[in-house]
Amino acid sequence: MKVLERNYFWMLLPLLHLIANAAEHEGVAKHAIKLHRGKGAAITQRKQWVLDSCRKLSGLLRQKTVVLNKLKSAIRAVEKDTGLSDEEKLFQVHTFEIFQKELNESENSVFQAIYGLQRALQGDYKDVVNMKESSRQRLEALREAAIKEETEYVELLAAEKHQVEALKNMQHQNKSLSMLDEILEDVRKAADRLEEEIEEHAFDDNKSVKGVNFEAVLRVEEEEANSKQNLTKREVEDDLGLSMLIDSQNNQYILTKPRDSTIPRADHHFIKDIVTIGMLSLPCGWLCTTIGLPTMFGYIICGVLLGPSGLNSIKSIVQVETLGEFGVFFTLFLVGLEFSPEKLRKVWKISLQGPCYMTLLMIAFGLLWGHLLQIRPTQSVFISTCLSLSSTPLVSRFLVGSARGEKEAGDLDYSAVLLGMLVMQDVQLGLFIAVMPTLIQAGASTYSSIVMEILRILVLIGQILFSLAAVFLLCLVIKTYLIGPYYRKLHMESKGNKEILILGISAFIFLMLTVTELLDVSMELGCFLAGALISSQGHMVTEEIVSYIEPIRDFLAIIFFASIGLHVFPTFVVYELTILMVLTLAVVIMKFVLAALVLSLLLPKTSQYIKWIVAAGLAQVSEFSFVLGSRARRAGIISREVYLLILSVTTLSLLLAPVLWRAAITKCVPRPDRRSSL
């Protein structure tokens, strides 16, 4: 202990020196300001002040060298001291090493500050770029210093833990333990080993990875009342690490994987969000049903009321949207159950050609208007492609449970044609997402490199076509050899236990969407094909599965449509209502006319009457334009204003879709066959 006390004296010596000089810092700073303004003493006094400051800095550096030598001697003395246990030696050596790092980092900070001052004096104060670069370098230095300080703090915690372990070992050696104490001690050691085994050291492993940036974040706690109960709750949340982190870009983060995986945790923000959406969706959906609107718009209104433009009570927006995606998956699966492979074979030509022709016509009109309005071709192509897509979940809700009636020989079912074209648009969506990085590069390329970009796009199209061929070949194999035995085995094992059947069907859906996602085709297509494959087993099988999956689909669909409402901003729509209504009507009318024109060329004469119904179903903009628009905005393809316009036009077109659909159904479907699916 004498060695430790003597070493602590040397540790405190430079700190005492800094305290003694603290009173001089304010005077030195004021004197430096006067010198900078030209109001100080004579030139000789300025030189003397610089010399004195250099002498002080040199003296501190020499003193630092002396202290480092003393610390090295102290470390050697501790390592040779036989009276100390291994834990005590580890603690003391660790403490000395941390103090060595502190001295070295302090010296580096001094020279970094001098270098920054030199660079600032050599720069131009009117040059914003130069000042921005200086600020960036200082910010990087501060981030690195924060990381180093955080590392030192963790090391101090580890040293403190070693000290506690040493004290416990000394106490155990001085007294005899009972059987219970020995058992608890063995359990404690096993628990320590378990924590060391499962701990991933994600921070240390990833901080040096290329592309990793250090960011400053704020840790925010929930505002609680001053009652003892709430204070206890906050302390528990602190220990569990469930606080919210906010970075400098105002992005909010929550815990995804804790350091200690042995303690169960729950994201109470996400739980509250789902509970709130579930409770508010009931009156909103009920109100829409009362006034004759589809219930989905009540769910969208619920999202608007709870989202950023309303009460702003939804904290876990990303998690809510992620859960809502499962609503899309199960909706398309049920659509696939009603869309058998026989129907698919009957309308595959129309389903393949129709969306391609519509997309090309939309791009042509977009480039024409873009040329007249002097919009960049890249931006025109993106906006046109975005607006050419239609909402598969919305139309699926229109068609679910609707009666088609009996058709004459040669007639086509409008639902088969409509769903086939929507599924092909989902494939186009996956293709467009894959091509988007190349589109971004093409926007900044010269004419000589545009040819290479076009070739790259053609290669990507070839890859997508190959993936589609592989998917349909896989579906043929599954339908021929696997789906029948799989369902019979699943049905036999699930007698008296419907959980096995639900789990087996869900696993098959997830398998198909995983396969299509791995082949760079949209996951939505995999869900649709899963339903189509199971529908090949017969009508009885379809009805049984629908009765089990439909309640799950309904709940998840509520979350999906509410998540759409989170991105609707009524104030922006009200401010720009006139121009938004004009743009929305122009888009809806253009899509309706183009769809009717294309279908009049593709449909047989006996089924020409369904072109108006199919065109009405396609005359809206897909909710996936939110996803495409956000990616394009981050990539710089479109501006913030264009992004908000796309969001608003999409929302208004979805609101107009039920009106146009009802009008088409009323006008074109014979009365015995008419049955609203809204």
HELIX and SHEET records of a PDB file:
HELIX    1   1 LYS A    2  ARG A   37  1                                  36    
HELIX    2   2 ILE A   43  LYS A   80  1                                  38    
HELIX    3   3 ASP A   86  GLN A  122  1                                  37    
HELIX    4   4 VAL A  128  ASN A  174  1                                  47    
HELIX    5   5 MET A  179  ILE A  198  1                                  20    
HELIX    6   6 ALA A  202  ASN A  206  1                                   5    
HELIX    7   7 LYS A  228  LEU A  240  1                                  13    
HELIX    8   8 HIS A  268  THR A  290  1                                  23    
HELIX    9   9 THR A  295  LEU A  306  1                                  12    
HELIX   10  10 ILE A  317  GLU A  338  1                                  22    
HELIX   11  11 PRO A  341  LEU A  372  1                                  32    
HELIX   12  12 PRO A  377  SER A  388  1                                  12    
HELIX   13  13 THR A  392  LEU A  399  1                                   8    
HELIX   14  14 TYR A  414  GLY A  443  1                                  30    
HELIX   15  15 TYR A  447  VAL A  477  1                                  31    
HELIX   16  16 ILE A  478  LEU A  482  3                                   5    
HELIX   17  17 ILE A  483  GLU A  493  1                                  11    
HELIX   18  18 LYS A  498  LEU A  518  1                                  21    
HELIX   19  19 MET A  523  SER A  535  1                                  13    
HELIX   20  20 HIS A  539  GLY A  565  1                                  27    
HELIX   21  21 PRO A  570  TYR A  575  1                                   6    
HELIX   22  22 LEU A  577  LEU A  602  1                                  26    
HELIX   23  23 LYS A  605  ILE A  610  5                                   6    
HELIX   24  24 LYS A  611  LEU A  618  1                                   8    
HELIX   25  25 SER A  625  ALA A  635  1                                  11    
HELIX   26  26 ARG A  640  CYS A  668  1                                  29    
HELIX   27  27 ARG A  671  ASP A  673  5                                   3    
SHEET    1   A 3 VAL A 217  VAL A 220  0                                        
SHEET    2   A 3 MET A 244  ASP A 247 -1                                        
SHEET    3   A 3 GLN A 252  TYR A 253 -1                                        
END                                                                             
